[in-house]
């Protein structure tokens, strides 16, 4: 399966497709302007897939509101992407991130979890990491902590003298519904909703309301009305995508697999037409030999005419 997925690597920068459908270069990494303006900011930390694309880190999206940074999924290289994003958004400094939300447990979405558990602690996190997730994650986290037991012992008992508290982790296995409500000036509300992702028994998308914006993160999903209902005119919809044109060139088994687990660009265009997001951001992009502009064109063929971005790592919306 991965042999066919290797066709997906593409090496040009992300584009914004205007309402007319004509591609134009993205004006800046964050079209909203300075990071200190009011509101919630979406930062795509990793726009990649299991394909080892050196320009696209594993799947991860951050939402920043004030001095709060939330991370959704923890693909490979998430720690370095957080560090890179922290210059513009200080709340994303690795040692300051204390809340992670997982959409499901496919390896490409959790390969960077140990970076957050151990790496961010070494960089200075002094409070436990809180992981909100579908059922089944506790065993994964327990295994990671067991694997790094000697590392923690040396760092806490040896000359380094780190406090063990920052290496601790609190896992909350949640059901769809409200999973976080943080009151105050930078109040945040996060809700999980179930999405269909092949044979996974539990896969979630998330709705985040913060800073006067409503942001929906699809997670990995086949085309689903659950996303339409969750968005329903949301400010930003961050959605996974695969090229339908490229998919048709793959073998029967690969087509069946990806058709059950993922959303083609044309399907996403029809879905977004009904969901009516202010901005549609494509991420977790399975190119299958196509390019950014052609995938965006497939979305247009599905009927969506609103603001459309093909994400690139560290781009903001």
Helices and strands as residue ranges (DSSP letters): H 2-5, G 6-8, E 15-17, E 23-25, E 40-46, E 60-65, E 68-72, H 78-85, G 90-92, G 94-96, E 99-101, H 107-110, H 113-114, I 115-119, H 120-122, E 129-133, H 137-147, H 149-157, G 164-167, E 169-173, E 177-182, E 188-194, E 204-210, E 213-217, H 225-231, E 236-242, H 244-247, H 252-261, H 265-275, E 279-286, H 292-301, E 307-310
